[in-house]
Amino acid sequence: MRLVTLCFRNLSHRKLRTYLCIFGVAIAICFIVAVGATTSRYAAIMTEMSTFFRGEIVVVSKNVIVIQGFPIGGVIPQSVVNDIKGMDGVEKVVPMLFNLEFRLGEVSNIIPINVTIGLPSEEWPAILGSASLRPGGRLPLENSTDEVIVGCSIADQYGISSGSKITLKGRELTVCGIIEGPFTLLERSIIMNLELAQEILKYPMQINMAIVKPKPNVIHEELASRIEKQISYVMALTENKRNDLMKPILEAIENLNMAIQGVLLFLSMVLVTILGMVNVSERRRDFATLDALGAPLGYIFRFVLLETSLIGVLGGAIGIVFGSLTALILASFYTSIPLAQFFPSIFEIVPPFYMFEIFVAVVAACCVGGIIPAINATRTRIAEILRAEY
């Protein structure tokens, strides 16, 4: 404890230099947390999407971008459903219209603000999965043409509840339920009947994906190959193929995060090393005096190493706090969701384990950075130092 107090006192003697070093480490950690948490969150959402359509084949237009089976753009005629139903080995085919809504004219238009999903009403439970409806909500009536359900994130943002009226592309709709569930995609979704979606989005008799459920004991790869051969303008993606398409993207995100963390932690280590070497150089006389009084070399080594570790602790703590806030701001900016909605889920965007991992990494980097100054401090030559200083 006494050693820690001495370290704090010594660092406070050179306040500007110490503050600048802590600030530099904090900026590096802030950037690591903000970028790392944000990109990891989007990667987690993409991975989460793989839970949909398990054991099924997703048929989409050729040459479109597909994220875990969900196509970005591209349409196919709805008649493809009957073509696929007539093939051997097919148990059921569900037509679906999946549309991402972007807010044009803003910087945030690279991220969709909501998702419109259209599919036959009897198939809604399949897309909802383990998600539930808030109390008071229900699925639409069979004969309903203007009822929809919306995700809880959209509902909270716009103050929507069951029974509310909303307007989508000039069409007034009635909200019959609010989705509560584990899937981020559904939290930003507006789900409606397929015919209604085709009318509102102006895709008459068109879909952009068909969900094919193979019969038992049918080899999925063979069925997918037959679909692509018989219908030349579509891709048939099995679960394995969808995962293979996403694997390079997820690996690229992970590699980017690792590269950013490695570079910034290295720069933090270099910064701490330089500060430690300057401090040791200025205190040669102090260390020589301690040595002359019989202080063990291990004491001086621990003293210098603890100083650099404290810089890592302070810089890391400050960086994690501001990095977490920055991650929330970035998420709000790129999704057009109010910042206040993200605060309750801060530990989902920046998990506590991730905070701890980065904190340990920066403290370890600063400890490594302090080894060279600490070794230099223990190599003090008493006679030469005292002759030069006194």
N, C-alpha and C positions, 0 to 999 in steps of 0.2 A: 504493500500500500504506500509505503514511504517512497519507494522507487517511482511509482506512478505520479505521486505528487511532485517529485523533483522533475519528472519529464514534462508535466504540464507547466511548471514554473519556467523551465528552460525554453519551451516553445513560445510562451507568452512574452519572453524577452525580445523575440524577433517577430512581433505580431504581424506586420505586413507580409513578410516572407511566408510565414506559417499560414496565414489566411489565404494567400494566393495559391499555395500548394493544395490546401484543403479544397479550395474552390475548383481548382483544376481537376482533382480527383472526383469531386462531386459532379462536375459537368460530364465527365466521362461516364460515370455510373448512371447519371440521369439519362444520357443518350442510350446506353445499353438497355436500361429497363424500359424506356418509352418505345424504342424501336423493337426490341426483342419481345416484349409483352404483346404489342399490337400485332406484329406479324405472326407470332405464335397463336394468338387468339383466332386470327383468320384461318390459320392452318388447322386449328382444332375444329372450327366450324365446318371446314371442308371434310375433315375426317369424320365428323359427326354425321354428315350427309350420307356416308356409306351405310348407315343403319337402315336407310330406306331401300326397298325393293330387293331385299336379300333373298337369294334363291330364285330370282326372276331375271328375265332378259329385257333390257330397255332398248327399244327400237327408235332411232332418231334419224334426222336427215343426214346425208353424207357430208363430210367436211365441215361440220359445225364444232365449236368448242364445247366440250362436255366436262362438267364437274361432277364426279361421282354419279353419273347417269342423268344429271339435269342439264339439258342443252341451253346454250346461250344463243338465242335466235334460231332461225331455220324452221321451216314448216313442211309438213307432208300432208297429202290429202287424207281425210278421215276414212276414205274407202280402203286404206291399207289395213284397217282393223279386220274387215271381212276377208281380205286376202290371206292374212295370217291365220285367222280362225280356221280356214279350210285346210291348213297344213297338218300333217300327221305329227302327233306328239304335243299338240297345243291344247291345254285345258281351258284357258281363259285369256282374253285380251282386254285391257282397260285403256281406252283413249284418254289422253290428258293434254291440257294446254298449260304451259309453264311460261310465265312472262315476268321479267325483271323490270321494275319501274325505276327510271333514273330521273333526277332533277336536272334538266338541261340548263345550260347557261351559268352553272356554278362550278367552282373548283371541285366540289364534292361529288360531281357526277360520275366519277370513276367507281363509286360504290353504290349499289342499288339501295333505294330508300324503302322499298317494300316489294313483295312478290305477289303476283296474282296467279292463283291455281284454279283451273277449271277441270272438273271431272264429273262423271255421272254421280248423282246424289247417293246411290246405294253403295258406292265405293269409297265414300268419305272416311269411314272407320279405318280403311286400309292405310290411308295417308296420315291419319291422326295417330295411329299406333298407340303408345302408352300415354299420349297427351290427354288431358281432360278439359272439360268446360267449366268455367266459373259458375258458382251457384246462380240459378235463375236462367241459365242458358240451355239451349237444346239444339239438336240438328234440325235442318229445315224440313218442312212438311213435304210430302211426296209431290204434291201438285204445285208447290211454290215455284215461282219464276224469278222473284226478286229478293230472296233471302240469302244472306251470306253469313259466314263466321269470320272473325278477324283475330289476329294474334294479340296477346296481352300487351306487347310492347307498343303496337300501334294504338291500342285502346287507351293505354295510360298516357301516351303522348297527346292524343286528341280528345281525351275525356269521353271516350265511347263506352257505352254499356249495352247490355242486352236490351233490345227494343229500340235502340237509337236508329236514326235515319242518317245515312251517309250518301254522298254524291261521288260517283266514280265515272269520270269522263262524260259528265252530263247526265248520267243515269242515276236516279234515286233508288237506293237499296235499303233494305231493313236488316239490321244486325240481329241475328237470332241467338248468337253465342259468342263467348270470348274464350280463345284457346289458352289454356295454362298447361305448360308441359316442359319437358327437358330439352326440346329442340329449338335452337336459335332460329332456324329457318322458319318454323311455324309461328314463332313469336312476331315475325315481320310479314306474315302472309295474310292475304284475303282469299278465302276459299269459297268458290261458288259452283253452281251447276255448269257443266260443260257448254251447253247451248247459250247460257247467259254470258259466259266468258267469251265465246266466239262472237257474240253480238257486240259486246262492249269493246273488245279489242280489235274488232273488224277483221276476224279470220273466219269467214263463213265456210263451214264444212271442212275446216282445217285444224290440225293438231300439230304439236311438235314433238310428241313422244307417245309411244304405246308400250304399256307394261305387259309383257307376255309371261304367263305362268305355265311352265311346262308340265306335262303329265308326269306322274311318278316313274322313276327308273329311266327317264329320257336323259340322254347326255346333252347338257346345255350347249357345249361347244358345237356339237353336230347340228343341233336345231338352229343355233345362231348362224352357222355357215349356210344352211339351207335357206333361211330367210333372206340373207344377203344375195344369194344366187338367184332366187326367184323374184326379188324386188331390188332392182339394181341401184335405186337412188337412196337406199337407207343403209345405216349401220346397225347391227344387232350386237349389243354389248352385254356380255355375261358379267356376273359379279367379279370374277377374276380379271377380266379385261378392263373393267372400270377401275379397279384398284391399280392395275398396271399403268393405266393412263395417268393416274394421280401421283404415282410414286415419284417420278422425276421432279414434279412441282414441289411436293412436300420435302424431298431431299434438298432441293435448291434453297428453299426457305430455311431449313435447318442449317445448311452450310453457310448461308449468308449471316445468320445470327451468330454462328460460331466464329466466323471471320471477324465480325464487328466486335464481338466480345474479346477475342484474342488481341486484336490491334489496340483497342482502347485500354485493356488491362496492361498490356505491355508499355503503352505510353504513360500510364499512371505509375508503373514500376520505375520507369526511367526518370520521371519527374521527382518521385520520392528519393531515388538514388542520388540525384543531383543535389536536392535539398540536404540530404543527410551528409553528403561529402562536404558541402559548404559549411554546414554546422560543425562537423568534426574538425575541419581546417581552422575555424575560428576559435575552437576550444582546445587546441593542442596544449596550451598551458594548463588548463583545468585538468585535463586527463593526465598530464605529466605529474602534476601535483598529487592527484589521487594515487598514481602509481608509486610516487615517492613515499606517500603515507602508508603504503602497504595494501592498498585496495587490490583485490584479485582481478586478473584480466577478464574473468568471466563476468564480473560486476559491470565493468565498462562495456563489454559486449552486449549484455542484456539491456543496459541503459540506452544505448544507441538504437538497438533493435526495437525496444519498447516505444521509443519516440516515433519511429516510422510506422509502427503498428497503430499507434494512436491516430496518426494522420489518416490511415486507412479506415479506422473505425468511424471517425468523425465524417470524413468525406463520403464513405459508403452509406452511412445513415442518412445524411442530407441528400445524397444523390438518389437513394431509393425512394424517399418521400416525394421529392420533386419529380422523379421519373414516373412514379405511379400517377401523380396528378397529370403529368404531360400525356401519359398513355390514355387517360380518360378524355382529355381535351382532344387528342387526335381521333379517338373513336367517335366522339360527338361530332367533330368537324367533318369527317369523311362519311358519316351515316346520316347526318342532319337530324339526329336524335338529341333532344335537350340534354345538357351535361348532367343535370340533376338526376336523370333516370339512370345514369351509370354509377352513381355513388353507392347505391345498395349492392351493386355487383362488382365492386372494386377488387375483391379477392378472387373473382372469377377471371377478370381481365389480367390482373397481376397476382397469381397465386402466392400464398405465403411461402411455400417451398422455393419458388423461383426467387423471391426476395432474399431468403436465407442463402440460397445458392450463390447469388451475385455478391451478397455481403461477405460470405466466406472467401469467395474468389478474390475480391478486392483487398481484403485484409491479408490474405496469403501473398498476393502480388506485392503489397507494400512491405511485408516481412522479407520477401526475397530481395526487394529493392534496398532494404536496409542492411543486408548482409555485408556488402562491399564497404560501406562507411564504418560498420561495426568492426570489421577486420582491420581496417586502417587505423581505427582508434586504439585497438589492442597492440598495434605495432609501434606505439609511441616510444621514442628514444629519449629517456629522461634528460640525459646530459645535454644532448643537442638542443632540445626544446628549451630547457632552462637557460642555456647559454644564449640562445637567440632571443628569448623573451625578456630576460631580466637584465 
